[in-house]
Amino acid sequence: FAVTNWEPYQRAKGERLRVTETSCCGEYEWACQGGEFLILRYNGSGYEETGRGRYAARKVWEHLVQAHKVRATRRRASPDRCQDGS
C-alpha cells in the first residue's frame, strides 16, 4: 500500500462536512463533503486530510485503521479498544 500523504484540510464554502465514523482512540475520522469521501486527523494545531475522492478513500481508511490496530497491539493496548476499527 502506498504511503499516505496528508495535506492541510480546507473546508469548501457552502459544503457541509459529515463525519460518520471515528477510528478507535479517535485518531482518524471518516467524512463526506460535497459528494467526496475523505479521512481527517487532528495534528495538534488543526486538521489534515487524505484519501479525498469518491472511491479510493475507503481503501485508505481500511489501511489506516488496520495499521492503527497493529500499532496499538505493539504498545500492548487493550485489544477491546481496537476490535472493530470504529
PASEBA-1860 file (N, C-alpha, C; in nm, 3 decimals):
! residues 86
1> FAVTNWEP> 0.084/-0.118/0.000/0.000/0.000/0.000/0.088/0.123/0.000 ~ 0.051/0.223/-0.078/0.130/0.346/-0.090/0.129/0.425/0.040 ~ 0.230/0.505/0.057/0.240/0.593/0.173/0.125/0.694/0.167 ~ 0.064/0.718/0.281/-0.047/0.812/0.289/0.007/0.954/0.296 ~ -0.037/1.039/0.204/0.004/1.180/0.204/-0.104/1.263/0.272 ~ -0.063/1.336/0.374/-0.156/1.423/0.448/-0.137/1.566/0.404 ~ -0.248/1.637/0.385/-0.247/1.777/0.346/-0.335/1.855/0.443 ~ -0.311/1.984/0.459/-0.399/2.063/0.546/-0.543/2.056/0.495
9> YQRAKGER> -0.637/2.036/0.587/-0.778/2.032/0.550/-0.829/2.174/0.532 ~ -0.891/2.198/0.418/-0.952/2.329/0.393/-1.098/2.307/0.357 ~ -1.184/2.355/0.441/-1.327/2.338/0.420/-1.375/2.424/0.304 ~ -1.447/2.362/0.212/-1.503/2.436/0.099/-1.625/2.514/0.145 ~ -1.638/2.637/0.099/-1.753/2.721/0.137/-1.882/2.655/0.092 ~ -1.979/2.655/0.180/-2.110/2.602/0.147/-2.121/2.450/0.148 ~ -2.013/2.380/0.167/-2.016/2.234/0.171/-2.018/2.186/0.315 ~ -2.117/2.109/0.350/-2.128/2.055/0.486/-2.036/1.933/0.499
17> LRVTETSC> -1.961/1.928/0.607/-1.876/1.814/0.639/-1.954/1.721/0.731 ~ -1.962/1.594/0.695/-2.032/1.496/0.777/-1.936/1.384/0.815 ~ -1.909/1.373/0.943/-1.826/1.266/0.995/-1.919/1.152/1.033 ~ -1.895/1.033/0.976/-1.984/0.920/1.002/-1.916/0.804/1.074 ~ -1.784/0.804/1.080/-1.712/0.701/1.155/-1.590/0.763/1.219 ~ -1.552/0.710/1.333/-1.429/0.751/1.400/-1.355/0.625/1.440 ~ -1.226/0.622/1.413/-1.147/0.504/1.450/-1.135/0.498/1.601 ~ -1.098/0.380/1.650/-1.079/0.366/1.794/-0.976/0.470/1.839
25> CGEYEWAC> -0.988/0.516/1.955/-0.900/0.619/2.013/-0.917/0.754/1.946 ~ -1.006/0.765/1.846/-1.032/0.892/1.781/-0.920/0.943/1.692 ~ -0.830/0.856/1.650/-0.717/0.901/1.569/-0.759/0.949/1.430 ~ -0.855/0.881/1.368/-0.899/0.916/1.233/-1.050/0.933/1.229 ~ -1.096/1.017/1.136/-1.239/1.035/1.116/-1.272/1.015/0.968 ~ -1.375/0.935/0.941/-1.424/0.910/0.805/-1.532/1.013/0.779 ~ -1.518/1.091/0.672/-1.610/1.201/0.647/-1.651/1.209/0.501 ~ -1.757/1.283/0.477/-1.807/1.309/0.342/-1.830/1.460/0.331
33> QGGEFLIL> -1.790/1.513/0.216/-1.809/1.657/0.191/-1.826/1.677/0.041 ~ -1.937/1.734/0.003/-1.959/1.765/-0.138/-1.956/1.646/-0.230 ~ -2.003/1.531/-0.182/-2.006/1.412/-0.266/-1.875/1.335/-0.272 ~ -1.776/1.376/-0.196/-1.649/1.306/-0.190/-1.623/1.259/-0.047 ~ -1.553/1.149/-0.035/-1.514/1.098/0.096/-1.371/1.143/0.125 ~ -1.338/1.152/0.254/-1.203/1.187/0.294/-1.180/1.138/0.436 ~ -1.055/1.131/0.475/-1.017/1.091/0.609/-0.948/1.211/0.673 ~ -0.987/1.240/0.797/-0.931/1.352/0.872/-0.853/1.301/0.992
41> RYNGSGYE> -0.753/1.378/1.033/-0.686/1.355/1.160/-0.645/1.491/1.215 ~ -0.641/1.500/1.346/-0.602/1.624/1.413/-0.452/1.617/1.441 ~ -0.378/1.721/1.404/-0.233/1.718/1.422/-0.184/1.803/1.538 ~ -0.275/1.850/1.623/-0.237/1.931/1.738/-0.265/2.078/1.717 ~ -0.269/2.122/1.592/-0.298/2.263/1.565/-0.410/2.282/1.463 ~ -0.450/2.174/1.400/-0.557/2.180/1.300/-0.577/2.043/1.239 ~ -0.666/2.035/1.143/-0.694/1.907/1.079/-0.618/1.891/0.949 ~ -0.583/1.766/0.920/-0.523/1.727/0.793/-0.616/1.626/0.727
49> ETGRGRYA> -0.607/1.616/0.595/-0.690/1.521/0.523/-0.606/1.434/0.430 ~ -0.664/1.319/0.396/-0.604/1.230/0.297/-0.715/1.148/0.233 ~ -0.685/1.087/0.121/-0.777/0.994/0.057/-0.899/1.058/-0.006 ~ -0.900/1.187/-0.030/-1.020/1.253/-0.083/-1.055/1.195/-0.220 ~ -1.181/1.160/-0.235/-1.229/1.107/-0.362/-1.358/1.030/-0.342 ~ -1.411/0.979/-0.451/-1.537/0.905/-0.441/-1.517/0.760/-0.404 ~ -1.407/0.698/-0.447/-1.392/0.555/-0.429/-1.266/0.513/-0.352 ~ -1.154/0.574/-0.379/-1.028/0.530/-0.319/-1.019/0.552/-0.169
57> ARKVWEHL> -1.096/0.645/-0.117/-1.085/0.681/0.024/-1.111/0.563/0.117 ~ -1.203/0.474/0.082/-1.235/0.363/0.172/-1.117/0.268/0.188 ~ -1.042/0.246/0.081/-0.923/0.161/0.090/-0.819/0.226/0.182 ~ -0.803/0.356/0.170/-0.711/0.429/0.257/-0.757/0.417/0.402 ~ -0.887/0.434/0.427/-0.944/0.423/0.562/-0.914/0.285/0.621 ~ -0.943/0.181/0.545/-0.922/0.045/0.595/-0.775/0.020/0.626 ~ -0.686/0.071/0.542/-0.543/0.056/0.567/-0.501/0.129/0.696 ~ -0.546/0.253/0.713/-0.510/0.330/0.832/-0.562/0.266/0.960
65> VQAHKVRA> -0.686/0.218/0.957/-0.745/0.155/1.076/-0.670/0.026/1.109 ~ -0.637/-0.054/1.009/-0.563/-0.178/1.033/-0.423/-0.148/1.088 ~ -0.355/-0.051/1.028/-0.221/-0.014/1.077/-0.228/0.037/1.220 ~ -0.334/0.110/1.253/-0.351/0.159/1.390/-0.368/0.041/1.487 ~ -0.446/-0.059/1.448/-0.464/-0.177/1.533/-0.330/-0.245/1.560 ~ -0.247/-0.256/1.457/-0.115/-0.319/1.473/-0.030/-0.238/1.570 ~ -0.029/-0.105/1.554/0.049/-0.021/1.647/-0.003/-0.034/1.789 ~ -0.133/-0.036/1.806/-0.192/-0.047/1.940/-0.155/-0.180/2.004
73> TRRRASPD> -0.156/-0.286/1.925/-0.118/-0.418/1.977/0.027/-0.418/2.021 ~ 0.111/-0.356/1.941/0.254/-0.348/1.977/0.276/-0.269/2.104 ~ 0.191/-0.168/2.128/0.202/-0.088/2.250/0.134/-0.156/2.368 ~ 0.082/-0.275/2.341/0.011/-0.355/2.442/-0.116/-0.286/2.489 ~ -0.182/-0.217/2.396/-0.310/-0.154/2.428/-0.414/-0.263/2.446 ~ -0.520/-0.230/2.512/-0.629/-0.323/2.530/-0.685/-0.365/2.394 ~ -0.689/-0.494/2.364/-0.740/-0.537/2.234/-0.887/-0.502/2.215 ~ -0.964/-0.484/2.321/-1.105/-0.448/2.309/-1.125/-0.312/2.244
81> RCQDGS> -1.032/-0.221/2.263/-1.046/-0.087/2.209/-1.031/-0.084/2.058 ~ -0.967/-0.183/2.000/-0.940/-0.183/1.857/-1.007/-0.300/1.787 ~ -1.108/-0.358/1.847/-1.169/-0.478/1.793/-1.231/-0.460/1.656 ~ -1.313/-0.358/1.638/-1.386/-0.346/1.512/-1.340/-0.229/1.426 ~ -1.241/-0.155/1.469/-1.188/-0.046/1.390/-1.274/0.078/1.388 ~ -1.371/0.084/1.475/-1.454/0.205/1.477/-1.443/0.276/1.609
END
